[in-house]
Amino acid sequence: MLIIERKEGESIDRVLKRYKRKHRETKVIGELRKRKQYTKPSVKRRNEILKAAYKNKKQAIID
């Protein structure tokens, strides 16, 4: 849970903006989306290998 202290004389809009920035920086939404569906480590590794092979193939075409 994120806690944002409101400074003296600070507007609520400014506090809300700081909260949103802090929320985005902590990557809370990304973590929730990642945990929503579990992928096995073997599947994750296979996807990384396929992605790397795809990138190498694209780079070879450009060169």
N, C-alpha and C positions, 0 to 999 in steps of 0.2 A: 504494500500500500504506500502510495506516495503522499508525503506530507509537505505542504507548501505553507511557509509562514508569511502572513500578510504584514508588510512593512507599514509604518505609520504614514498615513496620507496617501497610500497607494490605491489606485482605482481597482475595482474588481475585474475590469477588462485586462489590465496588466497582469494581475495575479493569474487569471485564467490562461493568458498567453504563456506565462512561465510554466504553469502546470502542463499544458499541452506539449510544450517543448521538452520538458523533463520526461513526460510519458513517452514521447516519440524516441528520445535518446535511450531510454531503458529497454526499448524493443519489446514491450509487453505484448502488443498485438501479434507480432511475429512469433513470439514464443507460444502464445495461445493457439495460433493456427498450426504451428508445428506439432503441438501436443494433441491436436484434435484427431489426427490420424497417425498411427504408429507405422513406421517403416522399419523392416528388419535391417540390421547392419549389413548383411550380405547384399540386399537389394540396393541399399544406399551406395555401397561401394561399386556395384555393377553400374549404377547410373552415373557415378563419377567417372568411371573408366570410359563409358560410352560417350559422355560429354567431352572428355579429353580427346578421344579419337575423332570426334566430329570437329572439334576446334583445329586439330592438327591437319585434318583433311581440307578444311576451309583455308588454312594458312598455306598449305601446299599449292592450292589452286591459285592463290593470289601471287605467290612467288614465281 
